[in-house]
Amino acid sequence: MRRHSLVEQARSAQDVARPSIVPASAPPTVLGINLFGLQTFNRQQVFSNMILQSEWFSSRGDGWTPMASQQLDAAGWVRSLEPGQTAPRPLVLPAAPFRAMAVRCTFVGRGGLEAGGVARVLGVSAGAVDLELRPTGAEGEGAWVELISTDPADPLRELDCRKAGVPRSQRFDPEFLAFLSGFKVVRFLDWQRTNDNAPASWATRSLPGSGSQVGAAGASVEDMVHLANAAGADPWFLMPYDADADYLRGFAALVHARLDPGRKVYVELGNEVWNDIFDASGQAEREGLALGLGGGDPIRARMERYSQRMVAAMRIWTAIYADRPQALIRVCASQHANPELARMVLNYGHADRWVDALATAPYLWLELDGYRKRDLDRIFTQMPGSMERTLAMAAANRAVAARHGLRYIAYEGGQHLVTTDLDLARAVQRDPRMGEVYLRYLEGWRRRFGDTLVLYAATAPIGEYGSWGLREYAGQPAAETPKLSAVRRFQAEAP
């Protein structure tokens, strides 16, 4: 669509945006969780159907490569195989405790399936294959089914692999829903694959009936709303930076129609558009400079362009939620360490009229270069100072929010200790003192700020690009999860 002056729209006499009131004292803390991507390597079974968290690969006996799109139908099922080609499909492994488990795969159409990894075929019948999984919890462990034949006239499709006896009506794995208990907000950043900045089309979005929920379009809106309702949590959605009005309107209308009317919905445009490691940031900067924004300053041009697009998205959501505006929380996100960026966004035009909250990411951060496993005492000795620095920055951002009559909240938070030394990473993350750090951090937020704090993030292994998970795999014993154990204690003791 044509990019006309969105700020001029915001100034029109039809503006219906509402101010928010900043309380005199810290409101109750609303603790939320960011969900990691659905991919199987994050070691969290989300869907009862174990194949929804993967896609088809192609194999000719010498490794796997992505399946060519022309061999898939609109729903993502394999239409045909070439001579000598098979199609492996990973299964997400169930939560611990690890033990032998019966899995039944059902399908329509005609074709043949085999299995690999810790999965083996027990029996084959019409439209079904019975498997046994024998996971051990070993790092890098996997299981898969493999399509070895399919009839092009009646391809094997609608494949569903789930624990034996689990009804097809069960969409989400009970262990996953139990993990979400106590979190009042669920942010879908990685489910939506927001950082990919892929083109977004309402006509080609993922649907609940799609063969995978980890494709380029991310998870279906219906599934995200269904999860929020099932978990009793308020969803936090991120609108694609480049989404057009049709996508925004369709998304907002679906949420409005299907989300429990007693729930609130948080809405944000893009993710960290201020952060130049993401594609949307560069796009915003190029667009801003081309439009003559920012007086020629690239960073200001980026933030003012973000402000324009944010206002456009929030206008649409505001209109859809006109019947219950109190249920809509429109979020402006900015860099925690640089409150000036928030000022740029909120001061541009009348952007602050179209948002309810300013959000940053108050992470606990230390530079770990040069540290080794033997230096744990030194690292934990420095954590109180890191905490005080980040909470002081939070106060500066809250002051910006207050000047605009907005709430101050956190879209991400927790520890941000990144090192390529995995021995050090494991030692730091698994140390009981990390639980003490989290308790002090959460209590500091509750006492000094309150309101919404959405931790990053749910479940994922420790890695060289960060150790973000509150736990490393689903079902991990509480004694091995100091961060999650601290969060559970905070939730239990919260007033």
Secondary structure, DSSP 8 states (H G I E B T S, - for coil): -----HHHHHTSTT---------SS---EEEEEE-----GGG----BSSTTTT---EEESSS-EEE--GGGB-TTS-B----TT-BEEEEE----SS---EEEEEEEESBEEEEEEETEEEEEEETTEEEEEE-----TT--EEEEEEEEBTTBB-EEEEEEETT--TT--B-HHHHHHHTT-SEEE-TTTTTGGG-----GGG---TTSS-SSSTT-S-HHHHHHHHHHHT-EEEEEE-TT--HHHHHHHHHHHHHHS-TTS-EEEEESS-TT-TTSHHHHHHHHHHHHTTGGGG-HHHHHHHHHHHHHHHHHHHHHHHTTT-GGGEEEEEE--TT-HHHHHHHHHSTTGGGG-SEEEE--EEE---TT--GGGHHHHHHHHHHHHHHHHHHHHHHHHHHHHTT-EEEESS-EEE---S-HHHHHHHHHSHHHHHHHHHHHHHHHHHT-EEEEES-SB---BTTB---SBSSTT--GGG-HHHHHHHHHHHH--
